[in-house]
Amino acid sequence: MAAPAREYTEADAPRAVVPADIVGVTDGLGGHLFSQGWVTIPLLDASGISNARDQISDVLARAPEFVDDLPPSHRFSMTGFAALAYPSSFHNYIVRILRKDAAAAAKPVLRALADRTGKQTHMDQYVDRLMVRQGKWPNDTSGQAATAEAWHRDESVDEQGAAMPDDDVILGGWLNLNATEEFLLCSPTTHFTDRNQGGGFGPIKDDAERRRMAQKLRRVVVPPGNLLMFFENTAHMVASRTPPAGTTQLRLFTGFRLTNSHTPIYTFLERTLREMDVMRLKSGQTPPSYSRLNWVNGPVSLDRWTKATLRPELREQRKMLTGTRAGTTYTIPVGGPMSLQQFPSLRQGATAVYAPNPNLIDVNDQGELNEFDAYYPPYDDEEIRLYTPHPLQQAGGVGRPVACDTCGQRDALMYCEGCEGAYYCNVACQTKDWIAGHQITCFRFPTL
């Protein structure tokens, strides 16, 4: 009788790396992503990582939400996950540059992936948070440990909270901004076995299925400066681990969608970018600045952290209603999603220019920086287009044929120059589609 298959744990799971012979080979990387459910792509060298970390440190030191003179070792989040749920985490200039670079590196691989997954013609990118997780420091002897998560699948939703269309491909991932390897604990190839049902988080509850996942558990290696992309319905888990003492672990989360849709996932996407709001995640959640457990189990710590970290404008009073602390009032972060538009005092009187190009800064006649341009430059149409469906390939380029949006013929040689999201065989097809409704759905330019 054959021995039962071995079930691995986080500590002894075999390492999985991208084969050396396909590193830098677009079609090979796309094929690996399709077959295994994950891939890593080199993006930053050692100098680039160091530069990004220095700039992120500067951003944190002068972020508009935080009090002055916080040390680099400060806990900028109360949660173990340590992803920052503040406008600056989404909109500071360095994360925007990194997202743009990530999209440029990912696009050829996603084009190769689309050839295998269903000939999707468009892609867009998800805006996600910056993670700043602290190890043990003299001023914080416990450090921040990631909250363990059992086997699960991530589940994106549309604006109404329903599961995404079956022909959409949703990829999660992050950019490793550390000088050391990081890992994704997953069961490769499981993205073939299940479609997401929607809901943000899909726990795997069946014991037999969890055992099968454990038998195929791998520690996917994410090298320093590499971008990880994985099918969000790949079964994966999270181990509780604190960064090494005296270190700060940095990740920039992001994700991508392959789609045939020409409209953003959320109709309010452009507004939230231009107003520099806390962004809605692909799970449909707007991330809170603290967890329910922070309030229930640690209101004293939450009160202390809020006063030590956040500017007065971002604090409010809340009274405990039950338990031994009933009637006690604590200082906590303001409720609800934040936006730099909410707090004029955070947008005025800035002392630092964050845009790498000073021409992007709005300066008045007195040489003073106007509004929150001082913190982060405004989004322009070109940058917003990264986060809305745009062609994987320009019409007429080398590669697979693109279908006409009017007649369906797969040799479209024209595209709408307004949104770059609609393809046509000829002017007649373009005009017909414009009259039929593209004049309304064309994302940014309402004239032909």
C-alpha positions in Angstrom: 0.0 0.0 0.0 1.4 3.4 -1.0 2.4 5.8 1.7 0.2 8.9 2.0 1.5 11.9 0.2 3.5 14.3 2.4 1.8 17.4 3.7 4.3 20.3 3.8 4.3 23.2 6.3 5.6 26.8 5.8 8.9 25.8 7.4 9.7 22.8 5.1 7.9 23.6 1.8 10.1 23.3 -1.3 11.2 26.5 -2.9 9.8 27.4 -6.3 11.6 29.8 -8.6 11.2 31.0 -12.2 13.3 28.8 -14.4 16.5 30.6 -15.4 16.1 29.9 -19.1 12.8 31.9 -19.3 13.9 35.0 -17.2 13.6 37.9 -19.6 11.7 35.8 -22.2 8.3 37.3 -22.5 6.5 34.4 -23.9 8.1 32.0 -21.5 7.1 34.1 -18.5 3.6 34.4 -19.8 3.5 30.6 -20.3 4.8 30.0 -16.7 2.2 32.4 -15.3 -0.5 30.5 -17.2 0.6 27.0 -16.2 1.8 27.5 -12.7 -0.4 30.4 -11.6 2.4 32.7 -10.6 5.5 34.5 -12.0 8.1 37.0 -10.9 9.6 39.7 -13.1 12.8 41.6 -12.3 12.1 45.4 -12.0 14.6 47.0 -9.6 18.3 46.3 -9.1 20.1 46.8 -5.8 20.6 50.6 -6.4 16.9 51.0 -7.4 15.7 49.2 -4.3 17.9 51.4 -2.1 16.7 54.6 -3.8 13.0 53.6 -3.5 13.4 52.8 0.2 15.1 56.2 0.8 12.3 58.0 -1.0 9.6 56.0 0.9 11.3 56.9 4.1 11.2 60.5 3.2 7.5 60.3 2.2 6.6 58.7 5.5 8.6 61.3 7.5 6.5 64.1 5.8 3.3 62.4 5.0 0.4 64.8 5.6 -1.5 62.4 7.9 1.3 61.9 10.4 2.8 64.1 13.1 6.2 65.5 12.7 9.5 63.8 13.6 8.3 60.2 13.6 11.4 57.9 13.5 11.7 55.5 10.6 11.1 52.6 13.0 7.7 53.9 14.1 4.7 51.7 13.5 2.7 53.5 10.8 -0.1 51.0 11.1 -1.8 49.3 14.1 -2.5 46.0 12.2 -0.1 43.1 11.7 -0.7 43.2 8.0 0.8 46.7 8.2 -0.6 48.0 4.9 -1.2 51.8 5.3 -4.8 52.9 4.9 -4.1 56.6 4.3 -4.3 58.7 1.2 -0.5 59.0 1.2 -0.1 55.3 0.9 -1.9 55.3 -2.5 -0.9 58.6 -4.0 2.6 59.7 -3.0 4.8 60.2 -6.0 7.2 57.3 -5.5 4.5 54.6 -5.4 3.0 56.1 -8.5 6.3 55.9 -10.3 6.7 52.3 -9.1 3.2 51.3 -10.3 3.9 52.8 -13.7 7.2 50.9 -14.0 5.5 47.7 -12.8 2.7 48.1 -15.4 5.3 48.6 -18.2 7.2 45.4 -17.1 4.0 43.4 -16.7 2.4 44.4 -20.0 4.4 42.1 -22.4 3.9 39.2 -20.1 0.2 39.9 -19.7 -0.1 40.1 -23.5 1.5 36.6 -23.7 -0.8 35.4 -21.0 -3.9 36.7 -22.8 -2.9 34.6 -25.8 -3.5 31.6 -23.6 -6.4 32.6 -21.4 -9.0 33.8 -23.9 -7.6 36.5 -26.2 -8.5 39.4 -23.8 -7.7 42.7 -25.6 -7.4 45.1 -22.6 -5.7 45.4 -19.3 -5.9 47.7 -16.3 -4.1 48.0 -13.0 -5.3 48.0 -9.5 -4.3 50.8 -7.1 -3.3 49.2 -3.7 -1.4 50.1 -0.6 2.1 50.4 0.6 3.0 47.9 3.4 5.5 49.1 6.1 6.0 46.3 8.6 8.5 46.8 11.4 10.8 44.3 13.1 12.0 44.7 16.7 13.5 48.0 17.5 14.8 49.6 20.7 11.6 51.7 20.8 9.4 48.7 19.9 10.6 45.4 21.3 7.8 43.2 20.0 7.8 44.2 16.3 4.8 43.6 13.9 3.9 40.1 13.0 1.7 39.3 10.0 -1.6 37.9 10.9 -1.7 34.2 9.9 -4.3 33.3 7.3 -5.3 29.7 6.5 -5.8 28.4 3.0 -7.9 30.8 0.9 -8.4 32.4 -2.4 -8.7 36.1 -3.0 -12.0 37.2 -4.7 -12.5 40.4 -6.6 -15.9 41.9 -7.0 -17.5 44.5 -9.2 -19.0 47.8 -8.1 -22.2 46.1 -7.0 -20.3 43.5 -5.0 -20.9 40.6 -7.5 -18.2 38.2 -8.8 -16.2 39.4 -11.8 -17.1 38.1 -15.3 -15.8 34.6 -16.0 -13.7 35.8 -19.0 -11.9 38.4 -16.8 -8.5 37.3 -15.5 -7.6 38.9 -12.1 -4.0 38.9 -10.9 -2.8 39.9 -7.4 0.8 40.6 -6.3 3.3 42.9 -4.9 6.7 44.5 -5.6 9.5 43.3 -3.2 11.2 46.5 -2.0 13.6 44.7 0.3 17.2 43.5 -0.2 16.2 40.0 0.8 14.0 37.3 -0.7 10.3 37.2 0.1 7.9 34.3 -0.4 4.4 33.5 -1.5 3.1 30.4 0.2 0.8 28.8 -2.4 -0.3 25.6 -4.1 0.7 26.1 -7.8 -1.8 25.2 -10.6 -4.8 25.5 -8.3 -6.0 28.5 -10.3 -7.4 26.0 -12.8 -9.7 24.3 -10.3 -12.0 27.0 -9.0 -13.6 30.3 -10.1 -14.1 33.0 -7.5 -17.6 33.5 -6.2 -17.1 37.1 -5.1 -16.9 38.4 -1.6 -13.3 39.5 -1.2 -12.0 36.5 0.7 -12.7 32.8 -0.1 -11.6 30.5 2.7 -11.0 26.8 1.8 -12.9 25.0 4.5 -13.0 21.4 3.2 -10.4 19.3 5.1 -9.6 17.0 2.2 -9.0 20.0 -0.1 -6.7 21.7 2.5 -4.7 18.4 2.7 -4.3 18.4 -1.1 -3.2 22.0 -1.0 -0.6 21.2 1.8 0.8 18.3 -0.4 1.6 20.8 -3.1 2.6 23.7 -0.9 5.5 25.7 -2.3 7.5 28.7 -1.1 7.5 30.8 -4.2 10.6 32.9 -4.2 10.2 36.6 -4.9 13.7 37.9 -5.4 14.7 41.5 -4.3 13.3 44.1 -6.6 11.0 41.6 -8.4 7.3 42.0 -9.2 5.2 39.0 -8.2 2.0 38.3 -10.1 -0.3 35.4 -9.4 -3.9 34.4 -10.3 -5.9 35.6 -7.4 -7.8 32.3 -7.2 -4.6 30.4 -6.6 -4.9 28.7 -3.2 -2.5 30.4 -0.8 -1.9 31.0 2.8 -0.1 33.6 5.1 2.3 32.6 7.9 2.7 34.8 11.0 6.2 36.2 10.8 7.9 39.3 12.2 10.7 40.9 10.1 14.2 40.6 11.4 15.2 42.9 14.3 16.2 46.3 13.2 14.6 46.1 9.8 11.6 47.5 8.0 9.8 45.3 5.5 8.4 47.2 2.5 6.0 45.9 -0.2 4.0 47.8 -2.7 0.8 45.8 -3.4 -0.8 46.0 -6.9 -2.7 43.9 -9.3 -3.9 43.6 -12.9 -7.0 42.7 -14.8 -7.2 41.2 -18.3 -10.6 42.0 -19.8 -12.6 42.6 -22.9 -14.4 45.4 -21.1 -13.8 49.1 -22.0 -15.1 50.5 -18.7 -13.4 50.8 -15.3 -14.2 48.3 -12.6 -15.6 51.2 -10.5 -17.4 54.2 -12.1 -16.0 56.5 -9.4 -12.4 55.5 -10.1 -11.3 58.7 -11.8 -12.9 60.9 -9.1 -11.2 59.0 -6.2 -7.8 59.3 -8.0 -8.2 63.0 -8.7 -9.4 63.7 -5.1 -6.6 61.4 -3.7 -9.0 59.3 -1.6 -8.3 56.1 0.2 -8.9 53.7 -2.7 -11.4 50.9 -2.8 -9.6 47.5 -3.1 -10.3 44.8 -5.6 -12.0 42.8 -2.9 -14.6 45.6 -2.7 -13.4 46.8 0.7 -12.3 50.3 1.7 -9.4 49.5 4.0 -9.9 50.8 7.6 -7.2 52.5 9.5 -7.5 50.1 12.4 -9.1 46.7 13.0 -12.2 45.9 15.1 -9.9 43.8 17.4 -7.7 46.9 18.0 -10.8 48.6 19.4 -12.3 45.6 21.3 -9.1 44.2 22.8 -6.7 47.1 22.9 -8.4 50.5 23.1 -5.6 51.9 25.4 -2.9 50.9 22.9 -5.1 52.3 20.0 -5.5 55.6 21.9 -1.8 55.8 22.6 -0.9 55.0 19.0 -3.4 57.5 17.6 -2.1 60.4 19.7 1.5 59.5 18.8 1.0 59.1 15.1 -1.9 61.0 13.6 -2.4 64.7 13.3 -5.3 66.2 15.4 -7.5 66.5 12.3 -7.5 62.8 11.9 -8.5 61.9 15.5 -11.9 61.5 17.1 -13.3 60.5 20.4 -15.2 57.2 20.9 -16.8 55.9 24.1 -16.6 52.2 25.0 -20.2 51.0 25.6 -19.7 47.6 27.1 -17.3 45.6 29.3 -15.1 46.7 32.2 -14.1 49.8 30.2 -17.7 50.9 29.6 -18.1 54.7 29.8 -14.4 55.4 29.1 -13.6 57.6 26.1 -10.6 56.9 23.9 -8.9 58.8 21.0 -9.0 56.8 17.8 -8.5 57.5 14.1 -11.4 59.2 12.3 -14.0 56.8 11.0 -14.7 56.2 7.3 -12.4 56.5 4.3 -10.1 59.5 4.3 -9.4 61.9 1.5 -6.9 64.8 1.2 -9.9 66.8 0.0 -11.5 66.4 3.5 -8.7 68.2 5.3 -7.7 71.6 3.9 -5.2 72.1 6.7 -3.3 69.0 5.3 -3.3 70.5 1.8 -1.9 73.9 2.7 1.3 75.3 4.1 3.4 72.3 2.8 7.1 72.6 3.3 8.3 69.8 1.0 8.0 69.2 -2.7 7.3 65.6 -3.4 7.1 65.5 -7.2 10.4 64.6 -8.9 9.7 67.1 -11.7 9.1 70.6 -10.2 7.2 71.6 -13.3 4.4 69.4 -12.1 3.9 71.6 -9.0 1.3 74.3 -9.0 2.9 77.5 -7.6 1.1 80.8 -7.2 2.4 84.3 -7.9 4.0 84.4 -4.4 5.9 81.2 -5.0 3.8 79.3 -2.5 2.6 75.8 -3.3 -1.1 75.5 -3.9 -3.3 72.9 -2.2 -2.1 69.3 -2.0 0.1 69.5 -5.2 2.8 70.2 -2.6 2.4 66.7 -1.4 1.7 64.9 -4.6 1.3 66.1 -8.2 -2.3 65.8 -9.6 -3.2 62.8 -11.8 -3.3 63.6 -15.5 -5.3 61.7 -18.1 -2.3 59.6 -19.2 -1.7 58.3 -15.6 -5.4 57.7 -15.0 -5.5 55.6 -18.2 -3.1 53.0 -16.5 -5.9 52.2 -14.1 -8.7 52.0 -16.7 -9.0 49.4 -19.5 -6.5 50.1 -22.2 -5.3 48.0 -25.1 -2.8 45.3 -24.5 -1.5 46.1 -28.0 -2.1 49.0 -30.3 -4.1 48.1 -33.4 -2.0 47.2 -36.4 0.9 46.1 -34.2 2.7 42.7 -34.4 0.9 39.9 -32.7 -2.6 38.4 -32.5 -5.4 40.1 -34.5 -7.8 42.4 -32.7 -11.6 42.1 -33.1 -13.7 45.0 -34.4 -16.0 46.2 -31.7 -18.8 46.7 -34.3 -18.8 43.7 -36.6 -16.5 41.3 -34.7 -14.1 40.8 -37.6 -10.6 40.0 -36.2 -8.5 42.3 -38.3 -9.3 45.7 -36.9 -6.6 48.2 -37.9 -8.1 51.4 -36.3 -8.8 52.4 -32.8 -10.5 55.2 -31.0 -7.9 57.9 -30.3 -9.9 59.2 -27.4 -10.0 56.2 -25.1 -7.7 53.8 -27.0 -10.2 51.2 -25.9 -12.3 50.5 -29.0 -11.1 48.8 -32.2 -12.7 49.1 -35.7 -12.2 47.7 -39.2 -13.0 51.1 -40.9 -14.5 54.5 -40.4 -18.0 53.1 -41.1 -17.8 50.7 -38.2 -16.4 53.4 -35.9 -19.2 55.8 -36.9 -21.8 53.1 -36.3 -20.4 52.3 -32.9 -20.2 56.0 -32.0 -23.9 56.5 -32.8 -24.8 53.3 -31.0 -23.4 54.5 -27.7 -19.6 54.8 -27.7 -20.0 58.6 -27.6 -21.3 58.0 -24.0 -18.9 55.3 -22.9 -15.8 56.8 -24.4 -13.9 57.2 -21.2 -12.5 60.7 -21.4 -13.0 62.4 -24.8 -16.6 62.9 -25.8 -16.0 64.0 -29.4 -15.0 61.9 -32.3 
